[in-house]
């Protein structure tokens, strides 16, 4: 291990910890804003407890999608089709034919559709050499169109009690949706930080050519990343279908924006090669808390979208500033060590 590598790892660890603490600070500030604007609500402990669960449930589906998106971005890609994949998986799993196979059939269909669409994205990008932005943008349009075709532009009601109860049941006093999010986050963290797959993801995103020369099958790995994103979309489709007890072609609108924003806010480098699952989760919680804060203050969703857009721009600018600062620091250190 070189001296530069030994110094880089503690720096990366400290930077991630500081960023996560900063996001915790943002959450605290948002809570304070809520207390100031709605003191009559926050003075009720029962309401506060219920509101925490509301925020976590709102964050559950987009949180699952963000885990998949984080892997894709770390691997040097982007996926603009996640919302459309959710809509297609949700609509396909709630057709009368699919529902006739029960809850298992509906879940299986949603997962398979998500993985299959992710597979198509991966093939187009890895083997067709399409730019991820273009490939997934085309899939966004195509998947929404197919979802509208399958549903006849109508809302499809879920008649399965098992699926519908997922959003309303609790385990050990905690909503099932929150447990699903926790399970996906833990699995994502282990996959990224404790497996060869995670190390290869960072390598492919950081320098694809170096990863290829190191023996990594970059094309296959890129394909797997988009399939993983599709799997997360399939899981999210079931979660959203349970919450609404229905599915439609317009569901999960702008989820790609929310997932990308949460990942970036959490420290995932948009150019690839760096990111954390924990940071992405905090990013999701920040946006969900903002949404909740706007709702209890009866503010328009248009204002919320403008705030989200501003946060995304600020986060990218901050990333660029940090990257340039770190690059300059390492260059000066290298010049000092190798005069």
C-alpha positions as CSV (number, residue, x, y, z in Angstrom):
1,X,0.0,0.0,0.0
2,X,1.4,3.4,-1.0
3,X,1.6,6.4,1.3
4,X,-0.9,8.2,-0.9
5,X,-3.4,5.3,-0.6
6,X,-2.9,5.1,3.2
7,X,-3.6,8.8,3.4
8,X,-6.6,8.7,1.0
9,X,-8.6,6.1,2.9
10,X,-8.8,8.0,6.3
11,X,-9.5,11.2,4.4
12,X,-12.4,9.5,2.5
13,X,-13.7,8.0,5.8
14,X,-13.6,11.4,7.6
15,X,-15.2,13.1,4.6
16,X,-18.1,10.6,4.6
17,X,-18.6,10.9,8.3
18,X,-18.6,14.7,8.2
19,X,-21.0,14.8,5.3
20,X,-23.4,12.4,7.1
21,X,-23.2,14.5,10.2
22,X,-24.0,17.6,8.1
23,X,-27.1,15.9,6.7
24,X,-28.1,15.0,10.3
25,X,-27.7,18.7,11.0
26,X,-29.9,19.6,8.1
27,X,-32.6,17.2,9.4
28,X,-32.4,18.9,12.9
29,X,-32.8,22.3,11.2
30,X,-35.8,21.1,9.3
31,X,-37.4,19.8,12.6
32,X,-36.7,23.2,14.2
33,X,-38.4,24.9,11.3
34,X,-41.4,22.6,11.8
35,X,-41.5,23.4,15.5
36,X,-41.4,27.1,14.8
37,X,-44.0,27.1,12.1
38,X,-46.4,24.5,13.6
39,X,-45.8,24.5,17.4
40,X,-49.3,23.3,18.1
41,X,-48.5,20.0,16.2
42,X,-45.0,19.4,17.5
43,X,-46.2,19.9,21.1
44,X,-48.2,16.7,20.8
45,X,-45.9,13.6,21.4
46,X,-48.4,11.2,19.7
47,X,-48.5,13.4,16.6
48,X,-44.7,13.6,16.5
49,X,-44.4,9.8,16.7
50,X,-47.0,9.3,14.0
51,X,-45.4,12.0,11.8
52,X,-42.0,10.2,12.0
53,X,-43.6,7.0,10.7
54,X,-45.3,9.0,8.0
55,X,-42.0,10.5,6.8
56,X,-40.3,7.1,6.9
57,X,-43.2,5.5,4.9
58,X,-43.0,8.3,2.4
59,X,-39.2,7.7,2.1
60,X,-39.5,3.9,1.8
61,X,-40.2,3.4,-1.9
62,X,-38.0,6.2,-3.2
63,X,-35.3,5.0,-0.7
64,X,-35.3,1.6,-2.3
65,X,-35.0,3.1,-5.7
66,X,-32.2,5.4,-4.5
67,X,-30.1,2.4,-3.4
68,X,-30.2,1.0,-7.0
69,X,-29.6,4.5,-8.4
70,X,-26.5,4.9,-6.1
71,X,-25.0,1.8,-7.5
72,X,-25.5,2.9,-11.1
73,X,-24.1,6.4,-10.5
74,X,-21.1,5.0,-8.5
75,X,-20.5,2.7,-11.5
76,X,-20.3,5.7,-13.8
77,X,-23.9,5.7,-15.2
78,X,-27.2,7.3,-14.7
79,X,-30.8,5.9,-14.9
80,X,-33.5,8.3,-15.9
81,X,-36.0,5.5,-16.4
82,X,-36.6,4.4,-12.8
83,X,-40.0,6.1,-12.5
84,X,-41.2,4.6,-15.7
85,X,-39.9,1.1,-14.8
86,X,-41.9,1.4,-11.5
87,X,-45.0,2.3,-13.5
88,X,-44.6,-0.5,-15.9
89,X,-43.9,-3.1,-13.2
90,X,-46.8,-1.8,-11.1
91,X,-49.3,-1.8,-14.1
92,X,-48.1,-5.3,-15.3
93,X,-48.4,-6.8,-11.8
94,X,-51.9,-5.5,-11.3
95,X,-53.5,-6.8,-14.5
96,X,-56.4,-9.1,-14.0
97,X,-54.4,-12.0,-15.4
98,X,-51.5,-11.4,-13.1
99,X,-53.7,-10.9,-10.0
100,X,-55.3,-14.3,-10.7
101,X,-52.0,-15.8,-9.6
102,X,-52.2,-14.2,-6.2
103,X,-49.7,-12.1,-4.2
104,X,-46.7,-14.3,-5.2
105,X,-47.5,-13.9,-8.9
106,X,-47.9,-10.2,-8.5
107,X,-44.6,-9.8,-6.7
108,X,-42.8,-12.1,-9.1
109,X,-44.1,-10.2,-12.1
110,X,-43.1,-6.8,-10.7
111,X,-39.5,-8.1,-9.9
112,X,-39.1,-9.8,-13.3
113,X,-40.4,-6.8,-15.2
114,X,-38.0,-4.5,-13.3
115,X,-35.0,-6.7,-13.9
116,X,-35.9,-7.3,-17.6
117,X,-36.2,-3.5,-18.3
118,X,-32.9,-3.0,-16.4
119,X,-31.4,-5.8,-18.6
120,X,-32.5,-3.9,-21.7
121,X,-30.9,-0.7,-20.4
122,X,-27.7,-2.5,-19.6
123,X,-27.5,-4.2,-23.0
124,X,-28.0,-0.9,-24.8
125,X,-25.4,0.9,-22.7
126,X,-22.8,-1.8,-22.2
127,X,-22.9,-3.6,-25.5
128,X,-24.8,-1.1,-27.7
129,X,-22.4,1.7,-26.5
130,X,-25.3,4.2,-26.1
131,X,-24.7,7.0,-23.7
132,X,-26.6,6.2,-20.4
133,X,-28.5,9.5,-20.5
134,X,-29.9,8.8,-24.0
135,X,-30.6,5.1,-23.5
136,X,-32.5,5.5,-20.2
137,X,-34.3,8.6,-21.5
138,X,-35.5,6.6,-24.4
139,X,-36.6,3.8,-21.9
140,X,-38.4,6.4,-19.8
141,X,-40.6,7.3,-22.8
142,X,-41.0,3.7,-24.0
143,X,-41.8,2.2,-20.6
144,X,-44.4,4.9,-19.8
145,X,-46.0,4.3,-23.2
146,X,-46.1,0.5,-22.7
147,X,-47.6,1.0,-19.2
148,X,-50.3,3.3,-20.7
149,X,-51.0,0.7,-23.4
150,X,-51.3,-2.2,-21.0
151,X,-53.6,-0.2,-18.6
152,X,-55.6,1.5,-21.3
153,X,-54.7,4.8,-19.5
154,X,-56.9,3.7,-16.6
155,X,-56.1,3.1,-12.9
156,X,-55.8,-0.6,-12.2
157,X,-57.1,-1.5,-8.7
158,X,-55.3,-4.2,-6.6
159,X,-57.8,-6.7,-5.3
160,X,-55.2,-8.7,-3.4
161,X,-55.5,-8.2,0.4
162,X,-52.0,-9.5,1.0
163,X,-50.4,-6.9,-1.3
164,X,-52.7,-4.1,0.0
165,X,-51.9,-4.9,3.6
166,X,-48.1,-4.4,3.2
167,X,-48.5,-0.6,3.6
168,X,-50.9,-0.8,6.6
169,X,-49.4,-3.6,8.8
170,X,-46.7,-3.1,11.4
171,X,-44.0,-5.5,12.7
172,X,-42.8,-4.7,16.3
173,X,-44.6,-1.4,16.0
174,X,-42.8,-0.3,12.9
175,X,-44.5,-0.2,9.5
176,X,-43.6,-3.1,7.1
177,X,-42.6,-0.6,4.4
178,X,-39.9,0.8,6.7
179,X,-38.6,-2.8,7.4
180,X,-38.4,-3.4,3.6
181,X,-36.4,-0.1,3.2
182,X,-34.1,-1.1,6.1
183,X,-33.5,-4.5,4.5
184,X,-32.7,-3.1,1.1
185,X,-30.4,-0.5,2.6
186,X,-28.5,-3.1,4.7
187,X,-28.2,-5.4,1.7
188,X,-27.0,-2.5,-0.4
189,X,-24.4,-1.4,2.2
190,X,-23.1,-5.0,2.5
191,X,-23.0,-5.4,-1.3
192,X,-21.1,-2.1,-1.8
193,X,-18.7,-2.3,1.1
194,X,-18.1,-5.9,1.9
195,X,-18.1,-7.7,-1.5
196,X,-16.1,-7.9,-4.7
197,X,-19.1,-6.6,-6.6
198,X,-18.9,-3.3,-4.6
199,X,-15.2,-2.9,-5.1
200,X,-15.6,-3.6,-8.8
201,X,-18.4,-1.0,-9.0
202,X,-16.2,1.7,-7.6
203,X,-13.3,0.6,-9.9
204,X,-15.6,0.7,-13.0
205,X,-17.0,4.1,-12.1
206,X,-13.6,5.6,-11.2
207,X,-11.6,4.4,-14.2
208,X,-13.3,1.9,-16.6
209,X,-10.1,1.4,-18.7
210,X,-8.0,0.7,-15.6
211,X,-10.7,-1.7,-14.3
212,X,-10.7,-3.5,-17.7
213,X,-6.9,-3.9,-17.6
214,X,-7.2,-5.2,-14.0
215,X,-9.3,-8.1,-15.3
216,X,-12.8,-6.8,-14.6
217,X,-15.5,-7.5,-17.3
218,X,-16.7,-3.8,-17.4
219,X,-19.5,-4.6,-19.9
220,X,-21.0,-7.4,-17.8
221,X,-20.6,-5.4,-14.6
222,X,-22.4,-2.4,-16.1
223,X,-25.2,-4.7,-17.3
224,X,-25.5,-6.1,-13.7
225,X,-25.7,-2.6,-12.3
226,X,-28.7,-1.7,-14.4
227,X,-30.4,-5.0,-13.6
228,X,-29.9,-4.2,-9.9
229,X,-31.5,-0.8,-10.4
230,X,-34.4,-2.5,-12.2
231,X,-34.8,-5.0,-9.3
232,X,-35.0,-2.1,-6.8
233,X,-37.7,-0.5,-9.1
234,X,-39.7,-3.8,-9.0
235,X,-39.6,-3.8,-5.2
236,X,-40.7,-0.1,-5.1
237,X,-43.5,-0.9,-7.5
238,X,-45.0,-3.4,-5.1
239,X,-44.6,-0.9,-2.2
240,X,-46.3,1.9,-4.1
241,X,-49.1,-0.4,-5.3
242,X,-49.7,-1.4,-1.7
243,X,-49.8,2.2,-0.5
244,X,-52.3,3.3,-3.2
245,X,-54.0,-0.2,-3.6
246,X,-53.7,0.5,-7.3
247,X,-51.3,1.2,-10.1
248,X,-51.3,3.4,-13.2
249,X,-49.0,4.6,-15.9
250,X,-48.5,7.9,-14.3
251,X,-47.3,6.5,-10.9
252,X,-43.8,7.3,-9.6
253,X,-43.6,10.5,-11.6
254,X,-40.2,12.3,-11.3
255,X,-38.8,9.5,-9.1
256,X,-35.7,9.7,-11.2
257,X,-35.2,13.3,-10.1
258,X,-35.7,12.4,-6.4
259,X,-33.4,9.4,-6.5
260,X,-30.6,11.2,-8.3
261,X,-30.9,14.2,-6.0
262,X,-30.9,12.0,-2.8
263,X,-27.8,10.1,-4.1
264,X,-26.0,13.4,-4.9
265,X,-26.9,15.0,-1.6
266,X,-25.6,11.9,0.1
267,X,-22.2,12.4,-1.4
268,X,-22.4,10.1,-4.5
269,X,-20.1,11.7,-7.1
270,X,-22.1,12.3,-10.3
271,X,-19.1,11.4,-12.5
272,X,-18.8,8.0,-10.7
273,X,-16.3,6.2,-8.6
274,X,-17.5,7.3,-5.2
275,X,-20.6,7.2,-3.0
276,X,-22.2,5.7,0.1
277,X,-25.5,3.9,0.8
278,X,-25.8,5.6,4.2
279,X,-25.3,9.0,2.7
280,X,-27.9,8.3,0.0
281,X,-30.4,7.2,2.8
282,X,-29.8,10.5,4.6
283,X,-30.4,12.3,1.3
284,X,-33.8,10.5,1.0
285,X,-34.7,11.4,4.5
286,X,-33.9,15.1,3.9
287,X,-36.1,15.3,0.9
288,X,-38.9,13.4,2.6
289,X,-38.7,15.7,5.6
290,X,-38.9,18.7,3.3
291,X,-42.0,17.2,1.6
292,X,-43.6,16.6,4.9
293,X,-42.7,20.1,6.1
294,X,-44.3,21.6,3.1
295,X,-47.4,19.5,3.5
296,X,-48.1,20.4,7.1
297,X,-47.6,24.1,6.2
298,X,-49.9,23.8,3.1
299,X,-47.3,25.0,0.7
300,X,-47.7,24.2,-3.0
301,X,-45.8,21.3,-4.6
302,X,-44.4,23.7,-7.2
303,X,-42.5,25.5,-4.5
304,X,-41.2,22.1,-3.3
305,X,-39.9,21.3,-6.7
306,X,-38.1,24.6,-7.0
307,X,-36.4,24.0,-3.6
308,X,-35.4,20.5,-4.7
309,X,-33.9,21.9,-7.9
310,X,-32.0,24.5,-6.0
311,X,-30.6,21.8,-3.6
312,X,-29.5,19.7,-6.5
313,X,-27.6,22.6,-8.1
314,X,-26.0,23.5,-4.8
315,X,-24.9,19.9,-4.1
316,X,-23.3,19.5,-7.5
317,X,-21.5,22.8,-7.1
318,X,-20.3,21.8,-3.7
319,X,-19.0,18.4,-5.1
320,X,-17.1,20.2,-7.8
321,X,-15.5,22.6,-5.3
322,X,-14.6,19.7,-3.0
323,X,-13.2,17.7,-5.9
324,X,-11.0,20.6,-7.1
325,X,-9.8,21.3,-3.6
326,X,-8.9,17.6,-3.0
327,X,-7.1,17.4,-6.3
328,X,-5.1,20.4,-5.6
329,X,-4.2,19.1,-2.1
330,X,-3.0,15.8,-3.5
331,X,-1.0,17.5,-6.2
332,X,0.8,19.7,-3.8
333,X,1.4,16.7,-1.5
334,X,2.8,14.7,-4.4
335,X,5.0,17.6,-5.5
336,X,6.3,17.9,-1.9
337,X,7.0,14.1,-1.6
338,X,8.6,13.9,-5.1
339,X,10.6,17.1,-5.6
